[in-house]
Amino acid sequence: MAKENYNVIGVMSGTSLDGIDLAHIIFSRLENRWHYQIEETKAVPYTEDWVFRLKKAVDFSPEELEKLNTDYTLLLGNVISDFIAANQLENLDGVCSHGHTILHQPQNGFTLQIGNLPEIAKLTNQKVICDFRVQDVEYGGQGAPLVPIGDRFLFPEYDFCLNLGGFSNISFKQDDKRIAFDISPVNTVLNFYADLLGYEYDDKGTIARSGTISELLLQELNNIDFYAQAYPKSLGYEFVKTIILPMMERHNISIEDKLRTFTEHIAIQTLLAVPKKTGRLLVTGGGAYNEFLLERMAFHLPEMKFEVPDDKTVQYKEALIFALLGVLKLQNEVNVLASVTGAKHDHSSGKIFLP
């Protein structure tokens, strides 16, 4: 008989490179509905050296990637162990870890998340459930987005669930199926330009607010082929590095204007992504704190009700949902939806490592 209660840790590192998110989660299943309680949490920022290595890794040789994977697994193991010790966590059912995406090329049958080596179980002395994307790509899917299964089980009262992280992704129910896809880059681009001005990020979108839209750049961005593609579809940092940034750098405008223009681009692509323009829309991820971005989205979707939940859910939603993916894997239940990724069939993805 399947367990009804789980005591787990969810671990997530996103493409925005702001650090490693850890969340201690208690799950319970009552009358076939999952409930959760987010307990202790921590966001561990990367050192400058790690940010540099993770940014450059897209160009690494196979040997360099292997070394990076080993080093990152050690880092992740130590971070998780410190979190367990600091909060005196006991009797855990597992640690559910996403790792960090370095390469994402589903069109070539390939995706790489580092930090998912078997050694992580020994480093943490815990059962570890991880590496959730690879199997889906092997089944012909995009390997992303994986969050929608959590949207279906944990947030069914919303018409749309929008996450604004390194990239934005959306999920919703359509014809009794869960549909989801990546929309556009968000913090991967906004943080890049904020960094050029000496800031980690554009706090509340203040810098973007001060800029002026370049209509020419905006039109070029909106005409990128990816946006016209049918879902399922997903994005990786390669898209930002090879398409978005070179396009933006061809325009001799101020950084403020680039931030303003790209913020408008995100808002417009969000408008185009939702099949109906009314309802309740849940907003999570770091971009939920970008007040100017949310204003521009509300301008384009005036009849949509944008709802930002409590801080823990905003900041740790992905860690929460990867914790749920791990729990579903432990129960050998479906945790990846073919309607979302385009895989051959629904499946239970991930690897389980024992200490």
C-alpha positions in Angstrom: 0.0 0.0 0.0 1.4 3.5 -0.9 2.4 5.8 1.9 0.1 8.7 2.6 2.8 10.9 4.3 6.3 11.9 3.2 9.1 13.8 4.9 11.4 15.0 2.1 13.8 17.8 1.0 13.4 19.4 -2.4 16.5 20.9 -4.0 16.6 23.2 -7.1 19.1 25.3 -8.9 17.8 27.4 -11.7 19.3 28.9 -14.9 19.3 32.4 -13.3 22.3 31.3 -11.2 21.1 32.9 -8.1 21.9 29.8 -6.0 20.7 26.5 -4.6 17.2 26.4 -3.1 16.4 23.9 -0.4 13.0 23.3 1.2 12.0 20.7 3.8 8.5 19.6 2.8 5.9 17.5 4.5 3.4 15.9 2.0 0.2 14.2 2.9 -2.4 12.6 0.6 -6.0 12.8 1.7 -8.9 11.6 -0.5 -6.6 11.5 -3.5 -5.5 15.1 -3.1 -1.9 16.0 -2.2 -1.3 18.6 0.5 2.0 20.2 1.4 3.6 22.1 4.2 6.8 24.0 3.5 8.9 23.9 6.7 12.5 25.0 6.8 14.0 26.7 3.7 17.3 28.1 2.6 18.7 29.8 -0.5 22.5 29.2 -0.8 24.0 31.7 -3.2 26.8 30.7 -5.5 30.3 32.1 -5.1 31.7 34.2 -7.9 33.9 31.3 -9.0 30.9 29.0 -9.3 28.8 31.5 -11.2 31.7 31.9 -13.6 32.1 28.1 -14.1 28.4 27.5 -14.5 28.0 30.4 -17.1 31.0 29.1 -19.1 30.1 25.4 -18.9 28.0 25.5 -22.1 31.3 25.7 -24.0 33.2 23.1 -21.9 34.8 20.0 -23.4 33.5 16.6 -22.4 36.5 16.2 -20.0 35.8 19.6 -18.4 32.1 18.8 -18.0 33.0 15.5 -16.3 35.2 17.4 -13.8 32.5 20.0 -13.3 29.9 17.4 -12.6 32.1 15.7 -10.0 32.9 19.0 -8.3 29.3 20.2 -8.4 28.0 16.9 -7.0 30.4 17.4 -4.1 29.2 21.0 -3.6 25.6 20.0 -3.7 26.2 17.1 -1.3 27.8 19.4 1.2 25.1 22.0 0.9 22.4 19.4 1.5 24.2 17.9 4.4 24.7 21.3 6.0 21.0 22.0 5.6 20.0 18.7 7.2 22.4 19.3 10.1 21.4 22.9 10.7 17.8 22.0 10.9 18.3 18.7 12.8 16.2 16.8 10.2 15.6 13.2 10.9 13.7 10.2 9.4 13.7 11.7 5.9 12.1 9.6 3.2 14.4 11.1 0.6 16.2 14.1 -0.9 14.7 15.1 -4.3 17.2 17.0 -6.3 17.0 18.6 -9.7 20.7 19.4 -10.1 21.8 22.2 -12.4 21.1 22.3 -16.1 24.2 22.9 -18.2 23.1 21.7 -21.7 19.6 21.3 -22.9 19.3 20.1 -26.5 16.2 17.8 -26.7 16.2 18.3 -30.5 19.5 16.4 -30.4 18.2 13.8 -27.9 20.4 15.3 -25.1 20.1 17.1 -21.8 22.6 17.4 -19.0 21.9 18.3 -15.3 25.0 18.1 -13.2 25.0 17.1 -9.5 23.2 13.9 -10.2 26.0 11.4 -9.7 25.4 8.4 -7.5 28.0 9.7 -5.0 25.5 12.3 -3.8 23.7 9.6 -1.8 26.8 8.7 0.1 27.8 12.4 0.6 24.4 13.1 2.2 23.9 9.7 3.8 20.3 9.9 2.4 18.2 8.2 -0.3 18.4 10.6 -3.2 15.9 10.9 -6.1 17.3 12.9 -9.0 18.1 13.3 -12.7 14.4 13.7 -13.7 14.8 15.0 -17.3 17.0 12.4 -19.1 14.5 9.6 -19.4 11.9 11.9 -20.9 14.3 13.0 -23.6 15.1 9.3 -24.3 11.4 8.8 -24.8 11.3 11.6 -27.4 10.2 14.4 -25.1 11.5 17.8 -24.4 12.6 16.9 -20.9 10.8 20.1 -19.8 8.9 21.6 -18.3 8.5 19.2 -15.4 6.7 21.5 -13.0 3.2 21.1 -14.5 2.6 17.7 -12.7 2.9 19.7 -9.5 0.6 22.4 -10.8 -2.0 19.8 -11.5 -1.7 18.1 -8.0 -0.9 21.1 -5.8 -2.5 24.1 -7.4 -5.7 22.9 -9.2 -7.7 25.9 -8.3 -5.8 28.2 -10.7 -6.6 28.5 -14.4 -2.9 29.1 -15.2 0.3 28.6 -13.3 3.1 30.9 -14.5 6.7 30.6 -13.2 9.1 33.5 -13.8 12.6 32.2 -13.3 15.6 32.1 -15.7 12.9 31.3 -18.3 9.1 31.6 -18.0 6.9 28.6 -18.3 3.2 28.2 -18.1 0.8 25.3 -17.5 -3.0 25.0 -17.7 -5.7 22.4 -18.2 -7.1 22.1 -21.7 -9.5 19.3 -22.8 -8.8 17.3 -19.7 -5.0 17.4 -20.5 -2.3 19.4 -18.8 -0.6 21.6 -21.3 2.7 23.4 -20.5 5.7 24.9 -22.3 8.5 27.4 -21.9 7.4 30.9 -23.0 10.6 33.1 -23.1 13.8 33.9 -21.3 13.2 36.1 -18.2 15.9 36.5 -15.6 18.7 35.0 -17.7 18.5 38.1 -19.8 17.3 40.7 -17.2 20.0 39.7 -14.8 22.7 39.8 -17.5 22.0 43.4 -18.2 21.5 44.4 -14.6 25.0 42.8 -13.9 26.5 45.1 -16.5 25.3 48.0 -14.4 26.8 46.5 -11.2 23.6 44.9 -9.8 22.7 41.3 -9.2 19.2 41.9 -10.6 16.9 44.8 -11.4 15.1 45.3 -8.1 11.4 45.5 -8.7 12.1 46.3 -12.3 13.2 49.9 -11.4 15.9 50.2 -14.0 13.7 48.8 -16.8 11.0 51.3 -15.8 13.4 54.1 -16.4 14.1 53.0 -20.0 12.4 53.5 -23.3 11.1 50.8 -25.6 13.1 50.2 -28.9 10.3 49.3 -31.3 12.8 47.9 -33.8 14.4 45.6 -31.2 11.0 44.6 -29.8 9.8 43.6 -33.2 12.9 41.6 -33.9 12.5 39.8 -30.6 8.9 39.0 -31.1 9.6 37.6 -34.6 12.1 34.9 -33.3 11.1 31.6 -34.8 10.8 29.8 -31.4 7.7 31.8 -30.5 5.8 30.7 -33.5 6.5 27.0 -32.8 3.7 24.8 -31.5 4.2 23.2 -28.1 5.6 21.1 -26.6 8.7 23.3 -26.6 11.4 24.2 -24.1 14.4 26.6 -23.8 17.9 26.3 -22.6 20.7 28.8 -22.0 22.0 28.1 -25.5 19.0 30.0 -26.8 20.0 33.1 -24.8 23.6 32.9 -25.7 23.3 32.3 -29.4 20.1 34.1 -30.3 18.8 36.7 -27.8 22.0 38.4 -26.6 23.6 38.7 -30.1 20.3 40.2 -31.4 20.2 42.7 -28.5 23.8 43.6 -28.8 23.4 44.6 -32.4 21.3 47.5 -31.2 23.2 50.6 -30.0 20.8 51.6 -27.2 21.3 52.0 -23.5 21.1 49.1 -21.0 18.1 50.8 -19.5 16.4 50.7 -22.9 17.4 47.1 -23.4 15.8 46.1 -20.0 12.7 48.1 -20.8 12.4 46.5 -24.2 13.0 43.0 -23.0 10.5 43.4 -20.2 7.8 44.4 -22.7 8.8 41.4 -24.8 8.3 39.0 -21.9 4.9 40.6 -21.2 3.8 40.3 -24.9 4.9 36.7 -25.1 3.0 35.9 -21.9 -0.1 37.5 -23.5 0.3 35.3 -26.6 0.9 32.1 -24.5 -2.4 32.1 -22.7 -5.3 30.6 -24.7 -7.9 32.7 -22.9 -7.4 36.1 -21.4 -9.4 35.8 -18.2 -9.2 33.7 -15.1 -6.9 33.2 -12.1 -3.2 33.1 -12.8 -0.7 32.0 -10.2 2.7 33.8 -10.4 5.8 32.3 -8.8 9.6 32.5 -9.2 12.0 35.4 -8.7 10.3 37.4 -11.4 7.2 37.6 -9.2 9.0 40.3 -7.3 9.6 42.3 -10.5 6.7 44.8 -10.0 7.2 46.5 -13.3 7.1 43.2 -15.2 3.9 42.3 -13.5 2.5 45.8 -14.3 3.2 45.3 -18.0 1.7 41.8 -17.9 -1.5 43.2 -16.3 -1.5 46.0 -18.9 -1.6 43.4 -21.7 -4.0 41.0 -19.8 -6.3 43.5 -18.0 -9.0 40.9 -17.3 -6.7 38.3 -15.8 -6.4 38.0 -12.0 -2.7 37.8 -11.2 -2.1 36.1 -7.8 1.3 36.1 -6.1 1.2 33.6 -3.1 3.2 33.6 0.1 6.9 34.2 0.0 7.9 30.6 0.6 5.7 29.4 -2.3 7.0 32.1 -4.6 10.7 31.4 -3.8 10.6 27.7 -3.3 7.9 26.4 -5.7 10.3 24.6 -7.9 12.0 23.0 -5.0 8.5 22.0 -3.7 7.5 20.5 -7.0 10.7 18.5 -7.5 10.2 17.2 -4.0 6.8 16.0 -5.2 8.3 14.5 -8.4 10.7 12.5 -6.1 7.8 11.3 -3.9 5.9 10.2 -7.0 9.0 8.4 -8.3 9.3 6.6 -4.9 5.7 5.4 -5.4 6.4 4.5 -9.0 3.6 6.8 -10.1 3.6 9.1 -13.2 5.6 12.2 -12.6 6.1 13.4 -16.2 3.2 14.1 -18.5 3.5 13.3 -22.2 1.0 16.0 -23.0 3.5 18.5 -21.7 6.8 17.2 -22.9 5.8 15.4 -26.1 7.3 12.1 -24.9 5.9 8.8 -26.2 3.9 8.3 -23.0 3.4 9.4 -19.4 6.1 7.9 -17.2 7.8 7.9 -13.8 11.1 9.5 -14.3 14.2 9.9 -12.1 17.0 7.8 -10.6 17.1 6.6 -7.0 20.5 6.3 -5.3 21.0 4.7 -1.9 23.8 5.7 0.6 
